[in-house]
Amino acid sequence: MNTFVSEYKSKLKTADEAVRVVKSGDIVDYSFCLNFPYLLDEALAKRKDELSNILVRGGMLLQGYIKIIDADPKGEVFSFNSWHFTGYERKLYSKGLCSYIPMTYHNVPSYYRRYLDVDVAFLPVSPMNNKGYFSVGLTNSATRAICEKAKYVILEVNEKMPFVLGDGARNVIHISEADCIVEGPHPELPEVPVPPATETDAIIADSIVERIPDGATIQLGIGGMPNVIGDHLAESDIKDLGCHTEMIADPYLKLWQHGKLTNKRKTTHKGLSVWNLALGSHELYEWLDMNKEAASYPVDHVNDPGIIAETENLISINNAMQIDLFGQINAESNGPVNISGTGGQLDFLMGAYAGKGSASYICMSSTFTSKDGTVHSRILPTLSPGSIITDPRSLVQNVCTEYGIVNLSGLSTWQRAEAIISI
C-alpha cells in the first residue's frame, strides 16, 4: 500500500471526532474566502453548550452563513473575527457578532508568524495527490503561515476544490503536517457574479484602457468597475497582457479566451499568471485546476510592494467609495461602519508607483444615489466623520471618474484640491 494512503487512512476522522480537540479558551482559524471549513464549522457548532470563550478568525464568508453563529446567536461562546467583510459579515457586525481585524494584506502571514496564536487550524484543501500533497486551493492568502503556527492542524478535504499549481512548497500542505483529516460531501463552491456595467463604468473603463500599452501586466481589484475594465481590455486591440493580481476573477479568464493574456512580456514570473485568491464562476475555478500557466502564491509574495515593483509596466486598478480634497481615499467604510476591508489596495498602490512604467488608478463614479433617491457626491471637502482612510494622500497616484483622470503625485494641497474638483 502507498505510504501516503496508509497515513491518510490513519489520520482520517469524522468532523465530530476531529473538533473534540478544541477546548475552552482556544483560538481557532477558519482560513479565508472560498476555503471555508463547512464540515468542521458545523461540527464545532454542535459543541456550543460544552465550550466557552472560543475566538475564531476567518473572512469573506461567501456562503451566507456560519454555523457557529447560528448556534450561538448572542455570541456567548464564539467570537468571530474577520479579515475582510462581505454583506453577510456586515449583518453580523451590526448585531455585535463579528469584529473586523485591521491589516495590510501582505503582512498577514507575518502577523501569524510573529504575533498571533493558533490553537487549532481548520484548513480546507483539495484532495491529496499521489505524492502526499494537498493543494491550498482557491485561497492561498496566509494558509502556509497558519499551518506552520497552529498547534493542531485539521485538513478538511473538499472534493470540489481544484488542485492549483504554484511554486511548490507555498501552495501545498503535505500529509505529514496534518494532525487529522476530515472528508465528506460539500456544497458547490460559491460563485460571485460580475455586476452589470453602468454607462459611467464604461466611460471610466475606456479612459483607463486607452492608457494601457501592449505587454502591460494587469492587477484588477474587487468590484464592478475593475471587472468592466477587464472586459474592455478583452475587446481591445491590446496584446500580450500579463497577470499579477491579489484576486484572479472572470475578466482574466475572458482575457485568456480572447488571446490577450499571454504573460510573454513580464519581467517577473514570465509566462505565468500570478495570483493569491480566486473569486468568480465555476468556469474560472475549472480553468485554474492544474493550470500550468497560473501560479498561486501566498499574499506575502503576491502583494509584497517590492515584488510588485519588480514587474515593469504593471497597471493597478482599484475601486473607492470616497475621496476628499486632500486626496485621502476611503474604500472600506461608510463613516465608522465597516463595509469591506483594506484588502490589497494599498499594497498595489505602493508597488505600482515604484515599478518602471507602472501606474495605479483609483476609480469611482463622481456621485451615487441612495435608496431614497438622493444624489450624493463621492468627492468631499473632508471624508465623512469616522471614515477609514484606506490610502493616505501621500500614496495616491491617478484618480479616475467619468469626468477624467488626474495624477496627484507631487501636487500641493491646493493643487490637488483643484485637480480633484476638476473630475
Salt bridges, closest charged atoms under 4 A:
GLU7 OE2 - LYS11 NZ 2.91
ASP16 OD2 - LYS46 NZ 3.31
ASP26 OD1 - LYS23 NZ 3.24
ASP29 OD2 - ARG57 NH1 3.60
ASP49 OD1 - LYS48 NZ 3.67
GLU50 OE1 - ARG20 NH1 3.02
GLU50 OE1 - ARG47 NE 3.01
GLU76 OE1 - LYS48 NZ 3.96
ASP119 OD1 - LYS151 NZ 2.94
GLU148 OE1 - ARG113 NE 3.02
GLU148 OE2 - ARG144 NH2 3.59
GLU156 OE2 - HIS186 NE2 2.66
GLU159 OE2 - LYS160 NZ 3.42
GLU159 OE1 - HIS186 ND1 2.96
ASP167 OD2 - ARG170 NE 2.70
GLU177 OE2 - ARG144 NH2 2.69
GLU191 OE1 - HIS282 ND1 3.56
ASP206 OD1 - HIS232 ND1 2.78
ASP231 OD1 - LYS254 NZ 3.73
GLU235 OE2 - LYS254 NZ 3.49
ASP240 OD2 - ARG265 NE 3.44
ASP300 OD2 - ARG113 NH1 3.41
ASP347 OD1 - HIS106 ND1 2.65
